[in-house]
Amino acid sequence: MRLLLVEDDLMIGESVLDLLRDDGYAVDWVRSAGMADSALASGTYDLILLDLGLPDRDGLELLRALRARKERVPVLVVTARDAVPARVLGLDAGADDYIVKPYDLDELLARIRALLRRSAGRAEPVYEYQNVCINPATREVTVDGQPVLLSAREWAVLEPLLARPGMILSRARLEEKLFSWKDDVNSNAVEVYIHGLRKKLGAQLIQNVRGVGYLIPKEQGSAQ
């Protein structure tokens, strides 16, 4: 999953960036509303972590502009503004969740996972598909109840596909979920990780739609 971190404080930004990358997310970090606008114009994100006290423009203005453009990306406001009216204002401006600094890092990660589940149309914390089960909170994967070890980037490919069976994701979209701005992108990286997942989880789990991308097919009888 690819996240956009909008945070002007250097120490906080560096610590959150390290936390998110250690947890397997691809993260782009910007320190102003203007830079956030540029990032959103050039890339697609699964979630935005938004500070409100930005140097060039209030984060609420950025949030309102985002929602005025009908963009539905989940937004988690991360701010020191702890008064109830400020929280109400942020949520009514279009934030999906609101967490106040200083916050517990485990809680931040849990809120991110919850928002990503909701945006995928899921409520259950564990994803199951046929004989494959994944737990986003622990990054545990099992096949027929037996644990399977995945690399961080194999996980980054598998999770969005398994979260939405039946949805085709292009190679470019999967690359966006795998790599941040600073990463070197190998031209066949996605194919390499797909090959590894098929060996570990079953050759028929991830299907190739020629010229379009990859998907995990819906299970028969599934309403998703």
N, C-alpha and C positions, 0 to 999 in steps of 0.2 A: 504494500500500500504506500502511496506517495502523499506526504503531508507538506503543507506550507506553514512554516513557523514565522509569524509576524511579531517580532520582539525587538525593541530598541536597546534594552539593557544588555551589555556585552556579557557580563558574568552569567546572568540568567539564561541568555540565549545559548551560550556555549554549553552550559550544564544540561539544558533541555535537549539540545541537539545531540549530545552524546548519549543521553538516556534513550531517546527515540531510535537512534541508529543502533544502539546496543540491543534494542528490542526488535530489530529487524525491519524498521521502516526506512523508506527512502525519503529524505527530508531536504527541502530547500528552505534556507533561512534568509529573511530580509528584515531590514531595520527601520523601514518607513512605509507609510501608506502608498507613496508613489512607487516604490519598488515592488510593493505587493500588487498594485495595479498592473505593472509590467509583467510580473510573474504570472498573474491570472490570465493575461492576454495571450501569453505564449505557451502555456501549459495547462494540463488538466490535473486536478488534485482530488483525492478522496476525502480530505478533511483539512480545515484551516484552524490553527491555534492563533487567536487574535488578541494581542495586547491592545488596550484602549488608549494609553498615554503615549502616543507616537509623536515624534518631533515635528512633523509637517502637517498632520491633520489628525483629528480625533478618530480613533478606531471606529466609533459608532457611525461616523460619516461613511467610512469605507464599507461597513456592514450594510448600511441602508442602500448605498449605491449597488452593492452586490445583489441584494434582494430586488431592487428596482429593475435589474437586468434579468430577473427571473432565474438566476443561478441558484441551484438547489444544493450545492455542496454543503455538507454539515460544517457549522462554525461553533467552535468551543472558545468562548471568551475567557481569557486568562488575565486577570487584572488585580490591582490592589484596591480598587473601588469596592468596598465591602458593605456600604449602606444598602438597606433594602430597596430604597427608590432607585439606586443605581443598577441593582440587579434586575429589577422590574423593567427599567428602561432598556437594558441590554437585551433581555429576552423578547420584549415587545418590538425591538428593532430588527429582530430576525435571527438572533442567536439560538442555537439548539440546546446549549448548555452553558453554564457559567461557573467558574471556579475562581476562588479568591486567593491571592498570594498573601503569605507563604502557604503553599499547599504540600500535601504528602505526595511524593512521586508515584507511589503505587496507586493512589487514588486517581491521579492524572491519567495513568495508563488505563485504568479500569473505565474511566469516563470515555476515553478515546475508543476503546473496544466497544462500549455500549452504543456510541454514536455510529460506528461503522456497521454494527449489526443492524441498527435501525435503518440506515440508508440502503442496506441490502435487502430490506423487507423481512428481516428475521427477528425473532424474539429470543429463541433458544441460544444459550451460551456455547453449546457444543454442536458442531455440524456433522451430520451423519449422511452418508450416501452409499447405499448398498453395503459392502463390507468395510468401507473406509470411514474412519471417525477422526475429526480433528478438533482440538481444543485451543481456540485463539488465546486464552488467558495463559496457558502453560506451554503452548507450542508443541503439545504432544500429538502424535499421529499414531493410529493403530490400524492394522489390517487384520480382520478376523480376530480382533482382540489382542493381537500381538504388536508390541511397539515397533515403530519404524523410524529410523533417524533420517531427518532431512536437513540439508544445508539451509542457511538463512534465505538464500535466493530461490531455492526450490520451494520453500514455504511461501515466499512472496508471489510466486507464480500460481501455486496451488490454491491458496486461500481465496482470491477473488473469483476463480473459476468455480470452486466448490460452494461459495456463498450464494451464487446465482446460477444453478444448473439451467441449461438451455440458452444462456446468453453467450453470444460469440464475442470474444475479445481479440482484437487484432494484435499482431506482433508489436506494432508501435505502442498500443495501449498497455500491453504487458511490460514493454521496456520502460514506460513511464512509471509503472509501479515498482520496477526493479532498481532504477537508477536516479540519483539526484544530479544536479548540475555538474558537480565536481567529479563524478564517476566516469571512467572510460567505458564506453559501450562497445562491446564486441558485436560484430554484425550478425553472428549466429548464436548469440548468448541465449535467447529464448528457446531456440531449438535444442540447445544443449541441456537446459534445465527440464524441458518437456521430456526429452529422452530419458533423463535420470529418474523423473517421476514415474514414467511408464514402467521402467525396470523395477522400481520399488513397490509400486501400488497396483500394477496391472496394466497390460498393454492396451486394453480397451477403455480405460477410464477417461483419458483426455483424447478427444477426437479432433482431427485436422479438417477444417472446412477450406478446401482448396481456394487459394487466392483471397481468402477473407480473414481467417484467423483460427482460433481454437475454442472449443467448448467442452464442457461436461454435459452430456445429454440429460434431459429431464427423466426422472424415473416414471415409469408407467403409473398413472393414477395420481401423480403429483399435481397439486393445485398451483405450484409456483410457476 
